[in-house]
Amino acid sequence: MTAITKRMEIPTNKQRIVVYMEFFMKRLVLISLILFLIAGEVLKEAYSESLDSSRETKTQELLSSDKIKTGIEMLRKAAEEGDAVAQVNLGWAYLNGTGIEQSDKEAIKWFRKAAERGNAIAQTNLGWMLITAKGVPQDNKEAVKWFRKAAEQGNVNAQDDLGLMLIKGEGISQDYEEGTQWLRKAAEQGFANAQADLGLMYFNGRGVEKSFTEAAKWFRKAAEQGNAVAQVNLGWRCAEGEGAPQDYTEAYKWFKLAAAQGIEAAANALKEMIPHMTPAQIAEGKRLSAAFVASKSSSSDYMDTKALKDRSP
């Protein structure tokens, strides 16, 4: 078959962060809503940055209750007393307009307070706000400063974002090597977006020696977690036999999965590849993609990455 050479367009860092921020807000909204639990020891426990299933259930119940305003008042009191986790959660409440009038300016105010107290989540959020000019003038240089602070604490989102800022030269001098090092730190912690980004660095030979084998390895790690960009790129590797054995059936599987998440390039790749496949290969590709979805459907770790289709360095 004719080699499929189309590639995802590389977006600006601002486009990437806006899209990812919207997704991340949906996944972490429970953190900002935990504040609505009962005061005292329960409230203190709720300030933990991790959630178990019982607390998630309780939080969901409170969403439809009349305790939200009370929860906001409790949260504000703790935030004003200097509790960094309360401050970052209050920032989320303002950003989402949850139980309080939406205000980007108030959100960034509380993110900044928590960031200055060393809270890595707040530092990362502050970086996003500075890049997207939400509640504050855009300032990529300051965003890099906060991403670095959070990245040095091991925050995978900040590590990935700092890496991409370095790779793109936004707010800091372009440095492929250092940028790739930060992507690797996040990728090795299992962060799918960073794994997909690192795969692209290997594919293009930026900051690392070019290697289709390494590219395919990292694409596969991210693709298995549902990252749509990684899925389409892994599909190309399988279709072209670059870094992975040429296998149209396996390529069909990954293109099908990426196309289902709205990746137009994956849908186009399928159209181009199908005429070169036998009916048996097509049937097997459909079976593999369906089996993959079924195996992940009950996993909370599987990412809905429709909104992440434009992430790339």
C-alpha positions, 0 to 999 in steps of 0.5 A: 500500500501507499505509505501513510505520511499524514501527520497531526498538525502541531498546535500552539502551546496555548491551544494545547493548554486550553484543551487540556485544562478543560479536560483536567477540570472535569476530572478534578472537579471532585477535588474542589467539591470535597469542601462541601463535606461536614466540618471538623475531622471530616473536612480536614480529611477531605482536604487530602489531594486523593479521593476514595470511592466513598468520598466521591459518592458523598461529594456527588450527593452534595452536588444536588444538596443545599449544602454547597453554600455552607461548604463554600463558607467553610472552605473560604474560612480555611483558605483565609486562614492559610490552608493551601489545599483549601486555597486551591480548591476555592480557586477551582470553585471560582473557576468552575462557578461551583456554588459561587459566582464564576470569576477568573480573577478570584480563581487566579488570586487563590491559585496564586496564594496556594502556589506561593505556599508551595502547592504543586497543583496550584502552581500548575493551575497558575501556569495554565491561567497565565498561558490562557490569559484567564483572569490575568494578562498572558505571561508565558515567562511567568508560567514557565516559572510556576511550571518549573516549581511544580515540575520539580515537585514531581507534578506530571502535568507540570513536567509535561507542560514545562517540557513542551514550553521548552520544546516550543521556546515559549516563555523560555529559550528553546531547548529540545534536550531539556524539554525532552528530559521533562517529558521523560520524567512525566512519561516514566510516571505513566502520564499518557500525554507525556508518553505521546509527546515523548514518542513524537520527540523520538519520531522526529529526532528532537532532543533525542536520537531519532528512533522509530522503535522508541517512538512506537514504544511510547506511542503504545504506552499512551495508546493503551491508556486511551490517548488518541494522538498516540493511537493514530501515531501507533497506527501509522507505525504499524501500517508503515512497519516503522518501529513495529512489525507491519500489521494492517490489522493492528493498524486498523485497530488503532486507527479505528479507536482514534477515529472514534475519538474524533481524530479526522486523520485516523478516519482518513487513514482507515479509508486509505488502508482498507482497500489494501486489506482482505475481508478477514483482516478487516473483520479481525481489526474490528474485533480487536478494536471492540475488544479493546474498548470492552476491556477498558470500559469499566476502568476509571483510568482509561482516558476520554481523550476526545478533547486532547486530540491536538496535543503535541510538541 
